[in-house]
Amino acid sequence: MEPSSSGTLYPVATPIGNLGDLSDRAKQVLTSVDLVACEDTRRTGKLLQELGLSKKLFSYHDHNEAHKAPQVLEQLLAGQNIALVSDAGTPCIHDPGFRLVRAAHGAGVRIVPVPGPSAVTTLLSAVGVGGSQFFFAGYLAKKSARLERDLTMWSSWGVPVVFFETGPRIRKTLKIFQKCIPDYKVFLGRELTKTFEEIRMVSLQDENIADTIKEKGEFVGLIEQG
C-alpha cells in the first residue's frame, strides 16, 4: 500500500497534572482522529470526557505493546488517523509507543508529533542544568546494589542525570545517594503541575534529609556534581 493512502499517527502530549496545559492543537487532533491508542483507557477516557469528546479507545501499554502494535499499524495502513497518548506527558519517553512508532516509520506511515508537557523538561526548566548535556535514566533500579553501580558509572560521565522515582521508594533512594554521591547536588520535583506541586533542592550533607521528604506522589529528580 502506498504511504499516501495510509492514515497518520499522532503522538500527542497530554498534561502531567494540570488540564490547562493541554494545547489547542492537541485538542484539535484528539477531536479529529478516528482512534486513540492509550496506556490506560480509563484515564484517557476521563481526559476526553473533560474535553467533551467521545472517541474509540484502544488499550496500548507495556504489557500488550508487542502484539498490539501490528494491529494499530494495520489500521493506519487502512487509512485511519490515530492518536497515541500515554497516561501523562509525551509518549515514548519512558512510556509505551516505541514499537508502534518504529513500525510506522518502516511502513512509510506519516507521523506527526504534537508536542507538549513532559515531566523531564518541566523539571529542567525549573532547576536549570549545568552545560548543554544531561542523561535521562528513567526509573531508578529497585535493587540497591544495581543502583549503586549505576551511580558509580554515571559519576564518571560528569553530566547531570534526570530520573524518575516513586513516593514509597524516594527516602531509600536518597539514603543511597548519601552513601554513594554525598557531594552531589540533588533537586526533586514532586507532583509537578498538580495542586500540591513541590520543587526543592536537597542537601545530602543533612543526614536526616530523607525523613523530611513526603512519600506521596511521583517524583522527578536531577543529580549533578557539586
N, C-alpha and C positions, 0 to 999 in steps of 0.2 A: 504494500500500500504506500502511495506517495505521501511524504510528510505533510504536504499541503492539505490533504484530505483528513488528516487527524485532528483531534482536539488539542487543547492547550492545557498544560499542567501549571498551576499557580501555587507555588509555595507561599503561603500567606502568614505573616507575623501577626499574632494576636496578643492582647495585653497580658502582662505578667502579674497584674493585680488590679490596676485601675482601668475600668472600661473606657474612660475618656481618652486613653492612649491608642485606641483603635483608629487607624487613619480612615479618611473618607474614601481613599482608593481601595482599602481593604474591604470596606462595607460594600462598595460597588461591585467588586469581584465576587464576594460571597453572595451577593444578590443575583448575579448573572450566571454563575456556574450551574452545571447540571447535577453535580455531585460533590460532596465534601468528604474527603478521606481524613479521618481524625483519630487521634490517640485514644480518646475517651468520648463515646457518643453522648453520654450524659452531660459531661462538662461542655462540650461543643454545642449540644442541644440547648443548654441553658444560655450560652452566649448568643446563639441565633435567636432565641426567644426574646432576649433583651433588645435585639435589633428589629424585632417584629418580622423575622424571616422563618419560613418553613422549608427545609431542604432535605433531600435524601442524604442520609449519613451512612458512611461505610467505615466500619471499625478497622483501624490500621495501626498496630502498635508493635512493640518489640517482640512479642511472643508469636505474632502471626505474620510479620512482615515478609518472611522468606517465601511463604506460599501465596500471600495475597498480592504481592507486587505484580506478578504476571496478570492477575485478574484486573487490577486497576489499569495496567498498561493496555490490555485488550480493549477496555472501554475507551481509553484515549484514542487508540487506533481506529475505533469505530466512530470517532467524531465527537465524543463527549468532552466538554470542558470540565476540568476537575480542580478543586482547591485542595491543597494539602496543608493541614494545620496540626500543631502539637497541642498539648494541654495548655501551654502558655509560652509566649515568646516566639522566637524564629525557628521554624522547622529545620531539622537536620543538624542542629548544633546540640549534640548530646541528646537528641530526640530521634524518633523513627523518621524514615524517609530516604535514607541513603540509597537503598536498593532500588526504590522506585525512580528516584531522580536519575541514577546511573542507567537504569533500563530505558528510561525515556530518552536520554541522550543517545543511547545505542540504536534506538528505533527511529531516530530523527524527529521525535516529537518536540514541538516548540515548548520551551519552559520560560515562564515569565515570573520572576520573583517579585513579591510585594513586600518590601522591607518595612520594618517597624521595631517594636520593643524586643530587647534581648537583655537578659539578666547580666550577661558578661559586659556588654558595652555600657549598660546603666551603671554598674559599679565603677567601671573605669572612668566614666565621666564625673563621678562624684569624689573619687580619691586621687585621680591622676595616675600617671605611670611614668617612671623614670626612663627616658630614652624612647625609642620607637618600637621596641620589641617586647613581646610577652608570650608566655606559654599557657595554653588553656589545658588544664589537667582533667576537667570533668569532675565526677565524684571521686573523692579520695579513696584509697584502698581501705577496706574494712579491717584487715589484719595489721596489727601494729608493726610486725617485722617488715611487711611489704611496704608500708608507708614510710618507715624509717629508711629503707633502701631507696625509695623514690626521692625522699628529701635530700639524701646524700648525692644522688645523681643530679637533681635539679640545682643544687647549690653550686655544682661545678660549672653550670651553664652561665650563671651570672645574669639571668634575666628574671623579671617578675613572673610569678606563677599565679594564675587565677584558678580558683577551684570552687566546686560545689560541696556542701555538706548538709547533713540533716540535723534537726534540732536535738534528737536523742544522742547524737554522736559528737556534737561540737565541743563539749568540755573535754572529752577524752582526746580529741584531736589537738586541742590547744596544749594539753599536757605533753603530748608527743612533740609538738613544736618546741616547747620549752626545753625538752631534753635534747633535741637534735639541732635546732637552729635558734638558740637563745638570743642571738644578736640581731635577728631579723625584725623588720617592721611588719606588722600584721594589720590589715584592715578587714572589717567584717560588715557585710550588709545583710540585714535580716528583714524578711517580708517586704522587699523593695516595691515601692509604689502603692503599697496597701496602707490601711488605716494606722497600723502600728509599726510602720517603717522605722528602722533604726540603722544608722551608719556610724561606725566608730572605729577609731584607731586603738589597737590593743597592745599593751606593753607586756612582752613576755618576761620582762625583768620582775614583774609583780607576781610572786609565787602563788598568790591567791586569785589571780585574774580569771581563771576558768570558772570559778564559783560565782562570778558576777554576771556571767552570760546567761540569758534566758534560753532555756532549752525548748523553745517553741517556734515552729515555722521553719522555713527553708533559708539556708544561708548561702551567700556568695562571698568569697573571700579573696584576698590578694596577699601574697607574701613576697617580700623583696629584701635584699641585703641592705643592712643599715648603713 
